[in-house]
Amino acid sequence: MRTVPLALLSALPPPGQPYLVEARQMQALSFMVHIPLVCFGIAFPAMVLFLEWRYLRTGDQLFRVLARRWTKVMVTLFAAGVVTGTILSFEMGLLWPSFTATFGPVFGLGFAIEGFSFFLEAIFIGIYVYGWDRMSARAHFLSGIPIAVAGMVGALMVIAVNGWMNHPQGFRLDAQGRVVDIDPVRALFANTFFWHELVHMYIAAFMVTGFLVAGVYAVGRLRGRWGRYERTALAVPLAAASIAAPLQVLVGDWAARDVATEEPIKLAALEGLAQTTAGAPEHLLGFYTDGQVRYGIEIPRLLSLLAFHSPDAVVRGLDSVPAADQPPINVVRFAFQTMVGIGTLLALLAVVFLVVRWRRGRLPNSRRFYQVLVVAGPLAYIALVAGWVTTEVGRQPWVVYGVMRTEEAVTGATGIPVSYGVLAGAYALLAAGVCWTLRRLAKVPMPTRAMNPVTGPPTAVGTR
């Protein structure tokens, strides 16, 4: 295992920061607030553009009205993301100064490109919002493409940095503890962890966004609002989420095999594997205590089969490292089981929708389906957070896996509890403001033409 040289340790603040847990909780709180906004930044512009593309193809005003109304939601969530993203950027430097000071030259390229993507996205959002009724239909649609691209690229850069933290490469520490021979391209983009984290997050973004948006219209369906507008507004995000959910199962297998190879202790914590074992079993449910999983359902050899595609493969256990180098096992295990369990249920819901849509050419009629759909969005968000807990807490006690411990990266400041309270209050106000704004937007009267659209040739294409 890679360890940081003594010369570097001497340059770090002394260990034993009394508010290390609070600092980690502050960072976790910010991620929990910011990450659903990231999902909407990745997936929602694509959905808005799909609706506008349908308008260009058909001339149906319903698609245009829906795209325009969703644009207001997109702007609201982008503004909230600006606030939470700015807080996160400050936290990186203020809470973890030794981490950024030591390894900033390695991962700095990723955050620089992410910042450029943010400004590009902001510029084109302004053009897109202002351009309704002021640009030709085709030009307006084209102005939205950079929004979708910039949102995906910005998230890509952050994911690249996180992949590097889990699988550090592209640098070398010399005898004095200085970071030398830096290759940021290799560190961020030639990293095996980058690819599965990227695909995993993008698919999760479409799942979270799709199920949350569809759930809003499912509530309307249960309350009797079920015109063509509502059916279309539900079908688009639900179709995106339903395609993504089954794919996520395959990507999860890919990610687990990379973790088994590069972060074996994380895998051992996920599964509660106390000892290195050939033909290791899988335990469903249960909790870890006294070196074993209690009250779980054991499936012989399944862990070896899933991790290495061989039922007799050797899987490293928690006993291969000291207890101080092990993550909090039950936290990681519960988060992982929550993610997998909810993901499986969402995939089954997606299959039901796809089968009905394919075989009968319509949306499901069952009231129970829409009741389940209402809770699918919040469950998707819980699974998303649980996935990040699995990734980040499972890496502990390392902030850079095998190189720098979290306690070595944290600030020595003593005002963290006060900052924590201020941060929680700020997020509460932000959440209240976003909810108030979205409710106001939902109450805006619907154009009569959108409720009774006339489908005809796309005469509006290329006109003002």
C-alpha positions in Angstrom: 0.0 0.0 0.0 1.2 3.5 -0.8 2.0 5.7 2.2 2.9 9.3 2.5 6.6 10.0 3.4 7.5 11.3 6.8 8.7 14.6 5.3 5.3 15.3 4.0 3.6 14.3 7.3 5.7 16.9 9.1 4.4 19.6 6.9 0.8 18.7 7.7 -1.2 20.1 10.6 -1.0 17.8 13.7 -3.5 15.0 13.8 -6.3 14.9 16.4 -8.4 17.7 15.0 -11.3 17.7 17.5 -13.8 18.6 14.8 -12.8 16.1 12.1 -16.2 14.4 12.2 -18.0 17.7 12.0 -15.8 18.7 9.0 -16.7 15.5 7.3 -20.4 16.0 8.1 -20.3 19.5 6.6 -18.8 18.1 3.4 -21.4 15.3 3.3 -24.2 17.8 3.9 -23.0 19.9 1.0 -22.8 16.9 -1.3 -26.3 15.7 -0.3 -27.7 19.1 -1.2 -25.7 19.6 -4.4 -25.8 16.2 -6.0 -29.5 16.1 -7.0 -28.9 19.5 -8.7 -25.9 17.9 -10.5 -28.3 15.2 -11.7 -30.7 17.8 -13.1 -27.8 19.6 -14.7 -26.8 16.5 -16.6 -30.2 15.1 -17.6 -32.8 17.8 -17.5 -31.4 20.0 -20.4 -31.4 16.9 -22.6 -35.1 16.3 -21.8 -36.0 19.9 -22.5 -34.1 19.7 -25.8 -35.9 16.5 -26.7 -39.2 18.3 -26.3 -38.1 21.2 -28.4 -36.8 18.8 -31.1 -40.2 17.1 -31.2 -41.8 20.5 -31.7 -39.4 21.2 -34.6 -40.3 17.8 -36.1 -44.1 18.0 -35.7 -45.1 21.7 -35.2 -47.1 20.5 -32.2 -47.4 23.5 -29.8 -47.7 21.2 -26.8 -44.1 20.2 -27.0 -43.0 23.8 -27.3 -45.1 24.9 -24.3 -43.8 22.0 -22.2 -40.2 22.7 -23.1 -40.7 26.4 -22.3 -42.2 25.7 -18.9 -39.5 23.2 -18.0 -36.9 25.8 -19.0 -38.0 27.9 -16.0 -37.5 24.9 -13.8 -34.1 24.3 -15.3 -33.0 27.9 -14.6 -34.3 27.8 -11.0 -32.3 24.6 -10.3 -29.2 25.9 -12.1 -29.3 29.0 -9.8 -29.5 26.8 -6.8 -26.7 24.7 -8.1 -24.5 27.8 -8.4 -25.0 28.5 -4.7 -24.3 24.9 -3.6 -21.4 24.5 -6.0 -19.7 27.7 -4.8 -20.0 26.5 -1.2 -18.4 23.2 -2.2 -15.5 24.9 -3.9 -14.8 26.9 -0.8 -15.1 23.9 1.4 -12.4 22.1 -0.5 -9.9 24.7 0.4 -11.1 25.7 3.8 -11.9 22.3 5.3 -9.1 20.3 3.6 -6.2 22.7 3.1 -3.4 20.1 3.2 -5.2 18.1 0.5 -5.6 21.0 -1.9 -2.1 22.4 -1.2 -0.4 19.1 -1.7 -2.3 17.6 -4.6 -3.8 20.7 -6.3 -1.3 20.6 -9.2 -2.5 17.0 -9.9 -6.3 17.5 -10.0 -6.4 21.2 -10.6 -6.9 20.8 -14.4 -10.2 19.0 -13.8 -11.6 21.9 -11.7 -10.3 24.5 -14.1 -12.2 22.8 -17.0 -15.2 22.4 -14.7 -15.2 26.2 -14.0 -15.0 26.9 -17.7 -17.9 24.6 -18.4 -19.9 26.4 -15.7 -19.5 29.8 -17.3 -20.2 28.4 -20.7 -23.4 26.8 -19.4 -24.4 30.1 -17.7 -23.9 32.1 -20.9 -26.0 29.8 -23.1 -28.7 29.5 -20.5 -29.1 33.2 -20.7 -29.2 33.0 -24.5 -31.7 30.1 -24.4 -34.1 31.8 -21.9 -33.9 35.2 -23.7 -34.2 33.6 -27.1 -37.8 32.3 -26.8 -39.8 34.3 -29.4 -36.6 36.2 -30.4 -34.7 33.7 -32.4 -35.7 31.3 -35.2 -36.9 28.0 -33.9 -33.9 26.1 -35.2 -31.4 28.7 -33.9 -33.0 28.6 -30.5 -32.8 24.8 -30.4 -29.1 24.9 -31.3 -28.4 27.4 -28.6 -29.6 24.8 -26.0 -27.1 22.1 -27.1 -24.1 23.8 -25.3 -26.2 23.8 -22.1 -26.5 20.1 -22.2 -22.9 19.5 -23.2 -21.5 21.9 -20.6 -23.5 20.3 -17.8 -22.2 16.9 -18.7 -18.6 18.1 -19.1 -18.7 19.9 -15.8 -19.9 16.8 -14.0 -17.3 14.7 -15.9 -14.5 16.8 -14.5 -15.6 16.4 -10.9 -16.1 12.7 -11.4 -12.6 12.5 -12.9 -11.2 14.1 -9.7 -13.1 11.7 -7.5 -11.9 8.7 -9.5 -8.4 9.9 -9.0 -8.9 10.2 -5.2 -10.0 6.5 -5.2 -7.3 5.4 -7.5 -4.4 7.9 -7.4 -1.9 8.0 -10.2 -0.2 10.5 -12.5 2.3 11.8 -9.9 5.2 10.7 -7.7 6.2 11.8 -4.2 10.0 12.5 -3.8 12.0 11.9 -0.7 11.1 15.3 0.7 7.4 14.6 0.3 6.9 16.9 -2.7 4.6 16.0 -5.6 6.7 15.7 -8.7 6.4 14.1 -12.2 2.8 15.4 -12.5 0.8 14.1 -15.4 -2.8 15.5 -14.9 -4.1 13.9 -18.1 -3.0 10.5 -17.0 -4.1 11.1 -13.4 -7.7 12.1 -14.4 -8.6 10.7 -17.7 -6.4 7.5 -18.1 -7.7 6.3 -14.8 -9.6 3.0 -14.7 -11.9 4.3 -11.9 -12.9 7.4 -14.1 -14.8 5.4 -16.6 -17.1 3.3 -14.4 -17.7 6.3 -12.1 -18.6 8.5 -15.1 -21.1 6.0 -16.6 -22.5 5.1 -13.2 -23.2 8.8 -12.4 -24.6 9.7 -15.8 -27.1 6.8 -15.7 -27.9 7.7 -12.1 -28.6 11.3 -13.2 -31.2 10.2 -15.7 -32.8 7.9 -13.1 -33.0 10.5 -10.4 -34.2 13.3 -12.7 -36.6 11.0 -14.6 -38.3 9.5 -11.6 -38.5 12.8 -9.7 -40.1 14.7 -12.6 -42.4 11.8 -13.5 -43.4 11.5 -9.9 -44.7 15.1 -9.9 -47.0 14.3 -12.8 -48.0 11.0 -11.2 -49.3 13.0 -8.2 -51.4 15.0 -10.8 -52.6 11.7 -12.3 -53.8 10.5 -8.9 -55.6 13.8 -8.3 -57.5 13.5 -11.6 -55.3 15.8 -13.8 -54.6 13.6 -16.8 -54.9 15.4 -20.1 -52.5 15.1 -23.1 -50.2 17.6 -21.6 -49.8 15.7 -18.3 -49.4 12.3 -20.2 -46.6 13.7 -22.3 -44.9 15.5 -19.4 -44.9 12.2 -17.5 -43.9 9.9 -20.4 -40.7 11.7 -21.4 -38.8 11.6 -18.1 -40.3 8.2 -17.2 -39.0 6.7 -20.5 -35.5 8.1 -19.8 -35.4 6.8 -16.3 -36.8 3.4 -17.4 -34.1 2.9 -20.0 -31.4 4.0 -17.5 -32.5 1.8 -14.6 -31.9 -1.7 -16.0 -28.6 -0.5 -17.5 -27.4 0.6 -14.1 -27.5 -3.0 -13.0 -24.8 -3.9 -15.6 -22.7 -0.8 -14.8 -22.8 -1.7 -11.1 -21.2 -5.1 -11.9 -18.5 -3.3 -13.8 -17.9 -0.9 -10.9 -17.8 -3.7 -8.3 -15.1 -5.6 -10.2 -12.9 -2.5 -10.4 -13.3 -1.9 -6.7 -12.4 -5.6 -6.0 -9.2 -5.1 -7.9 -8.1 -1.6 -6.8 -9.8 -1.1 -3.4 -10.2 -4.6 -1.9 -10.8 -3.3 1.6 -13.7 -1.3 0.5 -15.2 -4.4 -1.1 -14.6 -6.4 2.1 -16.4 -3.7 4.1 -19.3 -3.7 1.6 -19.7 -7.4 2.1 -18.6 -7.7 5.7 -15.9 -10.2 4.8 -13.7 -10.5 7.9 -11.0 -12.9 6.5 -9.4 -13.4 3.1 -11.4 -16.2 1.6 -11.3 -18.4 -1.6 -14.8 -18.9 -2.8 -16.1 -16.1 -0.6 -19.9 -16.1 0.1 -22.3 -13.1 -0.4 -24.5 -12.0 2.5 -27.8 -10.3 1.8 -29.0 -8.0 4.6 -27.7 -8.5 8.1 -25.1 -6.4 10.0 -21.4 -6.9 10.8 -20.3 -7.6 14.3 -17.5 -9.6 15.9 -16.0 -10.6 12.6 -19.1 -11.9 11.0 -22.4 -10.9 9.3 -25.3 -11.7 11.6 -28.9 -12.2 10.5 -27.9 -12.1 6.8 -28.8 -14.6 4.1 -25.6 -16.3 3.0 -25.2 -17.4 -0.7 -22.0 -19.6 -1.0 -19.3 -18.4 -3.4 -21.4 -15.6 -4.9 -19.0 -12.8 -3.8 -16.1 -14.4 -5.6 -18.2 -15.0 -8.7 -19.5 -11.4 -8.8 -16.1 -9.8 -8.0 -13.9 -11.9 -10.2 -16.3 -14.0 -12.3 -14.9 -17.1 -10.7 -16.6 -19.0 -7.9 -13.2 -20.0 -6.5 -11.5 -16.6 -6.7 -9.7 -15.3 -3.6 -11.3 -12.2 -2.1 -9.2 -10.1 0.4 -10.8 -9.7 3.8 -10.7 -7.0 6.4 -8.0 -9.0 8.3 -5.4 -8.0 5.6 -5.1 -4.5 7.0 -4.9 -3.0 10.5 -8.2 -2.0 12.1 -7.1 1.7 11.8 -7.1 1.3 8.0 -10.6 -0.1 7.8 -13.7 2.0 7.0 -16.7 2.1 9.3 -18.0 -1.3 8.1 -21.7 -1.1 8.9 -22.1 2.4 7.5 -20.6 1.3 4.2 -22.5 -2.0 4.2 -25.9 -0.4 4.9 -25.3 2.3 2.3 -24.4 -0.3 -0.3 -27.3 -2.5 0.5 -29.7 0.4 0.3 -28.3 1.5 -3.1 -28.5 -2.0 -4.5 -32.0 -2.7 -3.0 -33.6 0.5 -4.3 -31.8 0.2 -7.6 -33.3 -3.3 -8.1 -36.8 -2.1 -7.2 -36.5 0.8 -9.7 -35.3 -1.5 -12.4 -38.3 -3.7 -11.9 -40.6 -0.7 -12.0 -38.9 0.4 -15.2 -39.4 -3.0 -16.8 -43.1 -2.9 -16.0 -43.4 0.5 -17.7 -41.4 -0.6 -20.8 -43.4 -3.8 -21.2 -46.7 -2.0 -21.1 -45.5 0.7 -23.4 -44.1 -1.7 -25.9 -46.9 -4.3 -25.9 -49.9 -1.9 -25.6 -48.5 1.4 -26.9 -49.7 3.4 -23.9 -49.0 4.3 -20.3 -50.0 1.9 -17.5 -53.5 2.3 -16.3 -53.0 0.8 -12.8 -53.5 3.4 -10.0 -51.0 1.3 -7.9 -48.3 1.9 -10.6 -48.7 5.7 -10.2 -48.7 5.4 -6.4 -45.4 3.6 -6.6 -44.1 6.1 -9.1 -44.7 8.9 -6.7 -42.2 7.4 -4.2 -39.8 6.3 -6.9 -38.2 9.7 -7.2 -37.4 10.2 -3.5 -36.1 6.6 -3.4 -33.9 7.2 -6.4 -32.4 10.2 -4.6 -31.8 8.1 -1.5 -30.1 5.5 -3.6 -27.9 8.2 -5.2 -26.8 9.5 -1.8 -26.3 5.9 -0.6 -24.1 5.3 -3.6 -21.9 8.2 -2.8 -21.7 7.2 0.9 -20.5 3.8 -0.3 -17.8 5.4 -2.5 -16.6 8.1 -0.1 -17.0 6.5 3.3 -15.7 3.2 1.9 -12.5 4.9 1.0 -11.9 6.0 4.6 -9.6 6.6 6.4 -8.0 7.9 3.2 -8.8 11.1 1.4 -6.4 10.0 -1.3 -6.5 6.2 -1.2 -3.4 4.8 0.3 -1.5 8.1 0.1 -3.0 10.7 2.4 -5.3 10.1 5.4 -8.4 12.2 6.0 -7.1 13.3 9.4 -3.9 14.6 7.7 -5.9 16.7 5.2 -8.4 18.5 7.6 -8.0 22.0 8.7 -6.8 22.9 12.2 -9.4 25.7 12.5 -11.6 25.5 15.6 -14.7 27.4 14.3 -16.2 24.4 12.5 -19.3 23.9 14.8 -20.4 27.4 14.2 -19.8 27.2 10.4 -21.7 23.9 10.4 -24.8 25.6 12.0 -24.6 28.5 9.6 -24.3 26.1 6.6 -27.3 24.0 7.7 -29.4 27.2 8.1 -28.3 28.5 4.7 -29.3 25.2 3.0 -32.6 25.3 4.8 -33.3 28.8 3.4 -32.2 27.7 0.0 -34.4 24.7 0.0 -37.4 26.8 1.1 -36.7 29.3 -1.6 -36.4 26.7 -4.4 -39.6 24.9 -3.3 -41.5 28.3 -3.2 -40.3 29.2 -6.6 -41.2 25.8 -8.1 -44.7 26.0 -6.6 -45.2 29.4 -8.1 -44.1 28.2 -11.5 -46.4 25.2 -11.3 -49.4 27.6 -10.7 -48.8 29.6 -13.8 -51.9 29.2 -16.0 -51.5 26.8 -18.9 -51.9 28.3 -22.4 -55.2 27.2 -23.9 -53.6 26.2 -27.2 -51.3 23.8 -25.3 -54.3 22.1 -23.7 -55.9 21.6 -27.1 -53.0 21.4 -29.5 -53.3 21.2 -33.2 -50.8 18.8 -34.8 -49.7 19.8 -38.2 -46.6 20.3 -40.4 -43.7 22.0 -38.7 -44.5 25.4 -40.2 -42.8 27.2 -37.3 -39.4 25.8 -38.2 -37.1 28.5 -39.3 -39.5 31.3 -38.6 -39.6 33.9 -35.9 
